[in-house]
């Protein structure tokens, strides 16, 4: 395949994955078409193998959003109605029925172990664990229709299957074997091509339908002939529809659930794929979404995952007693990071203005220099758009860095203008002279800065993709600051700086009117309440020290010793204090993951019981209401979401804190709960922001001990 750089394959029981990596910049749509053409040339696949599915997304990539399908939580009125039908359970459900305790599905599940009559109240009309096929046909398909979603997966639950239970005696009576029955079922349970029929200019393709769609069709399947009479499946076996044994489980807050994720297609915008928050979808603000509101939101914003989730809840799931809840999406970190960088831009700009006011000691000069910040930053947005880049955390970080750099050129030009102004020139003459004298130096300074960042724009590979946005942002901002410094700054200085005669007249009148206190406060502001004086004293001390070193006897030896000490000290400090090297920092996420290794031989049913034994220790952390006495009594933060997952030999659980800043406090709580199970090896850690959810850290330590 043209453009293919790397080919990887991975096989496991019942499935196989082939990952193709193409060169950066390859059109994945065209690449997928070429791969599909190559696969069509394969003569035949194994009999039990399905047709391959091609997706333009890394199967190991993190999902941009996770959703949980759970039973719809019963209301207080539902609890009261249930108690009226089951009076003997009134004492058990009294607190929930009277509103003294919030309704909790996990609490109902726990009560159902002692009182099985409560189980339908906890599971609702439909058990999500048995709704996997439904979720694949409706929820997964709905998500994949959203522009920008490459793939969606349903995890957990059990599928339905035709189960054929053979009677060995009857099978032997017809002189048949299990292989005969298996071969007959396999041969007839498939759709095959029947060729085509041509009628004039049209061509009709014929396909024979043979796949089983009901137990009766399976029962009528002919195995063989005996004495010219057909032997059917019904003659040797019973056929029914049953649920398969679970291959994995997903539990959320103590309740069996289904997990559905969504993976983003390359080259799409995360914000647009996720869509507006639920608060914006609720147009009338009544707390309830309607189909009319969702239709209007879709017309305004286009289709998105949040709109799809709300649409499924309103139109399909709630009448079935189910609820689809979004428990995670990557915009949470993107929005917080974007807000943080924006605040840094504002704070950095304010601090830059304060420092200018502190040292220039002229409010008018500060206003002039301050103009360079918004003009350069706002114009940078236009250039970023022109380069085909988006506003993201990296580009905003570059603008935050550039806030302090864009004022450098303006300060140099304005300081020279102000020097001429203090020498007696009028504002117009001072502006012309000041800008003409230093524009060459400002140009040279700007070019040296651009020489550092512009080459980064053309770096290929992952490093180029990672730093290209920040290099473009800084280069554009600094380049624009050069234009601003030699055009806007002189013009603004000409308009804002007052004629010296007028200013002197106003100052004289103020003194004649006896405004002595005003003059004192002006002087204090100009000196930065003593900070400028302190800085001058430090400068004088350094100048005096250097002068004494140069004039004292034996100064050459002393200077040589000082230079050697500083050089050796700098090299030693750089060696001993050098930070560790890594590709990306850890960055703590609001997620604590506990990975568990069960004893050998554990099946899924045993893993379910293992999870059920852990959940009671953690249930108080998610059942406690915000601000309640129960929350105050906890020895850690309240758990906002908890999940327990078992797939094959992989077993892990995770929790998110209601307070993201306290997520690390959940590590010992989750770790202790997991380690209480006998024979289970477990460890918990806070997930890294830049790694997958169940990995992270910059090193792996392996300790081997023995005789």
Long-range contacts (C-beta under 8 A, 24 or more apart in sequence): 1-31, 1-34, 1-35, 1-38, 2-34, 3-31, 17-59, 19-58, 19-59, 24-460, 24-461, 24-465, 28-56, 28-266, 28-267, 29-56, 31-56, 32-56, 47-186, 55-150, 55-151, 55-263, 56-150, 56-265, 56-266, 57-150, 57-151, 57-263, 57-264, 57-265, 57-266, 59-151, 60-692, 61-263, 62-330, 62-692, 62-693, 63-153, 63-261, 63-262, 63-263, 64-262, 64-263, 64-264, 64-270, 64-273, 64-274, 64-305, 64-329, 64-330, 65-261, 65-262, 65-274, 65-305, 65-326, 65-328, 65-329, 65-330, 66-259, 66-260, 66-261, 66-326, 66-327, 66-328, 66-329, 67-139, 67-259, 67-260, 67-261, 67-262, 67-309, 67-324, 67-325, 67-326, 67-327, 68-250, 68-252, 68-257, 68-258, 68-259, 68-260, 68-324, 68-325, 68-327, 68-643, 69-128, 69-131, 69-135, 69-139, 69-257, 69-258, 69-259, 69-260, 69-317, 69-322, 69-323, 69-324, 70-105, 70-128, 70-252, 70-255, 70-257, 70-322, 70-323, 70-325, 71-105, 71-122, 71-123, 71-124, 71-126, 71-127, 71-128, 71-255, 71-321, 71-322, 71-323, 72-124, 72-317, 72-318, 72-321, 72-322, 72-323, 73-103, 73-104, 73-105, 73-323, 74-103, 74-108, 74-121, 74-124, 75-103, 76-103, 78-121, 79-103, 79-121, 82-121, 86-117, 89-115, 89-117, 89-118, 92-118, 93-118, 102-623, 102-625, 104-253, 104-623, 105-253, 105-254, 105-255, 106-253, 106-254, 106-255, 106-615, 106-619, 106-622, 106-623, 107-619, 107-623, 109-254, 109-255, 110-254, 110-616, 110-619, 122-255, 124-321, 124-322, 125-320, 125-321, 125-322, 126-320, 126-321, 126-322, 127-256, 128-157, 128-256, 128-257, 128-258, 128-322, 129-156, 129-157, 129-158, 129-246, 129-249, 129-256, 129-257, 129-258, 130-157, 130-158, 130-160, 130-243, 131-157, 131-258, 131-322, 132-156, 132-157, 132-158, 132-159, 132-258, 133-159, 133-160, 135-258, 135-260, 138-312, 138-316, 139-260, 139-312, 139-324, 140-260, 142-308, 142-311, 142-312, 143-260, 143-262, 143-305, 143-308, 145-303, 145-308, 146-262, 146-273, 146-303, 146-304, 146-305, 146-308, 147-268, 147-272, 147-273, 147-302, 147-303, 148-264, 148-265, 148-268, 148-269, 148-272, 148-273, 149-262, 149-263, 149-264, 149-265, 149-273, 149-305, 150-263, 150-264, 150-265, 150-266, 151-262, 151-263, 152-260, 152-261, 152-262, 152-263, 153-260, 153-261, 153-263, 154-258, 154-259, 154-260, 155-248, 155-250, 155-258, 155-259, 155-260, 155-261, 155-645, 155-647, 156-246, 156-248, 156-249, 156-250, 156-256, 156-257, 156-258, 156-259, 156-645, 157-246, 157-250, 157-258, 158-243, 158-244, 158-245, 158-246, 159-243, 159-244, 160-241, 160-242, 160-243, 160-244, 161-241, 161-242, 161-243, 161-244, 162-212, 162-215, 162-218, 162-239, 162-240, 162-241, 163-239, 163-240, 163-241, 163-242, 164-218, 164-233, 164-237, 164-238, 164-239, 165-237, 165-238, 165-239, 165-240, 166-236, 166-237, 167-236, 167-237, 167-238, 170-235, 170-236, 170-237, 171-236, 171-237, 174-223, 174-224, 174-226, 174-231, 174-235, 174-236, 175-226, 176-223, 176-224, 176-231, 176-236, 180-223, 180-224, 181-223, 181-233, 181-236, 181-237, 184-221, 184-222, 184-223, 184-224, 184-233, 185-218, 185-221, 185-233, 188-221, 215-239, 215-240, 215-241, 245-604, 246-604, 246-608, 247-604, 247-647, 247-648, 248-604, 248-645, 248-646, 248-647, 248-648, 249-604, 249-607, 249-608, 249-611, 249-644, 249-645, 249-646, 250-643, 250-644, 250-645, 251-608, 251-611, 251-615, 251-643, 251-644, 251-645, 252-327, 252-641, 252-642, 252-643, 252-644, 253-619, 253-622, 253-641, 253-642, 253-643, 254-612, 254-615, 254-619, 254-642, 257-643, 259-643, 259-645, 260-324, 262-305, 269-390, 270-330, 270-331, 270-334, 271-331, 271-334, 272-302, 272-304, 273-304, 273-305, 274-304, 274-305, 274-306, 274-329, 274-330, 274-331, 275-301, 275-302, 275-303, 275-304, 275-305, 275-306, 275-307, 276-301, 276-304, 276-306, 276-307, 277-306, 278-306, 278-310, 281-306, 281-307, 281-310, 289-313, 289-314, 290-314, 291-315, 305-329, 327-641, 327-643, 327-656, 328-641, 328-656, 332-590, 333-589, 333-689, 334-392, 334-393, 337-393, 338-392, 338-393, 338-396, 341-393, 341-396, 341-397, 341-399, 341-400, 342-396, 344-400, 345-377, 345-396, 345-399, 345-400, 345-403, 348-400, 348-403, 348-404, 349-373, 349-374, 349-403, 352-403, 352-404, 352-407, 356-407, 356-411, 357-525, 357-528, 358-528, 358-531, 358-532, 359-528, 359-532, 359-535, 360-411, 360-414, 360-415, 360-418, 361-525, 361-526, 361-527, 361-528, 361-532, 362-418, 362-526, 364-496, 364-497, 364-498, 365-414, 365-418, 367-492, 367-496, 368-410, 368-414, 368-489, 368-492, 368-493, 368-496, 368-497, 369-407, 369-410, 369-411, 369-414, 369-489, 370-407, 371-410, 371-484, 371-488, 371-489, 371-492, 372-406, 372-407, 372-409, 372-410, 372-481, 372-484, 372-485, 372-488, 372-489, 373-403, 373-406, 373-407, 375-480, 375-484, 375-488, 376-402, 376-406, 376-477, 376-480, 376-481, 376-484, 377-402, 377-403, 377-406, 377-477, 379-476, 379-480, 380-473, 380-476, 380-477, 380-480, 383-472, 383-476, 383-480, 384-469, 384-472, 384-473, 384-476, 387-472, 389-468, 389-469, 389-472, 392-469, 394-466, 394-467, 394-469, 394-470, 395-469, 395-470, 395-472, 395-473, 396-473, 397-470, 397-473, 398-469, 398-470, 398-471, 398-472, 398-473, 398-474, 398-477, 399-473, 399-474, 399-477, 401-470, 401-474, 402-473, 402-474, 402-477, 402-478, 402-481, 405-449, 405-474, 405-477, 405-478, 405-481, 406-477, 406-478, 406-480, 406-481, 406-484, 407-481, 408-445, 408-481, 409-442, 409-445, 409-446, 409-481, 409-482, 409-484, 409-485, 410-481, 410-484, 410-485, 410-489, 412-438, 412-441, 412-442, 412-445, 412-485, 413-438, 413-439, 413-442, 413-485, 413-486, 413-489, 413-490, 414-489, 414-493, 417-489, 417-490, 417-493, 417-497, 418-493, 418-497, 421-493, 421-497, 421-500, 424-500, 426-499, 426-500, 427-493, 427-494, 427-495, 427-497, 427-498, 427-499, 428-494, 430-493, 430-497, 431-490, 431-491, 431-493, 431-494, 431-497, 432-490, 434-490, 434-493, 435-486, 435-489, 435-490, 439-486, 442-482, 442-485, 442-486, 443-482, 446-478, 446-479, 446-481, 446-482, 449-478, 450-475, 450-478, 450-479, 453-478, 580-698, 582-698, 584-690, 585-690, 586-688, 586-689, 586-690, 586-691, 586-696, 586-697, 586-698, 587-688, 587-689, 587-690, 588-663, 588-664, 588-686, 588-687, 588-688, 588-689, 589-663, 589-686, 589-687, 589-688, 589-689, 589-693, 590-656, 590-657, 590-660, 590-663, 591-654, 591-655, 591-656, 591-663, 591-686, 591-687, 591-693, 592-654, 592-655, 592-656, 592-657, 592-663, 592-664, 592-666, 592-667, 592-670, 592-684, 592-685, 592-686, 592-687, 593-652, 593-653, 593-654, 593-684, 593-685, 593-686, 593-687, 593-693, 593-694, 594-652, 594-653, 594-654, 594-670, 594-671, 594-673, 594-674, 594-682, 594-683, 594-684, 595-651, 595-652, 595-682, 595-683, 595-684, 595-694, 596-651, 596-652, 596-653, 596-674, 596-677, 596-680, 596-681, 596-682, 597-651, 597-680, 597-681, 597-682, 598-649, 598-651, 598-679, 598-680, 599-679, 599-680, 604-646, 607-646, 607-651, 608-646, 610-651, 610-677, 610-680, 611-644, 611-646, 611-653, 613-677, 614-644, 614-653, 614-673, 614-674, 614-676, 614-677, 615-642, 615-644, 617-672, 617-673, 617-676, 618-642, 618-655, 618-669, 618-670, 618-673, 621-655, 621-669, 626-658, 635-669, 636-662, 636-665, 636-666, 636-668, 636-669, 637-662, 637-663, 637-665, 637-666, 639-666, 652-694, 654-687, 654-693
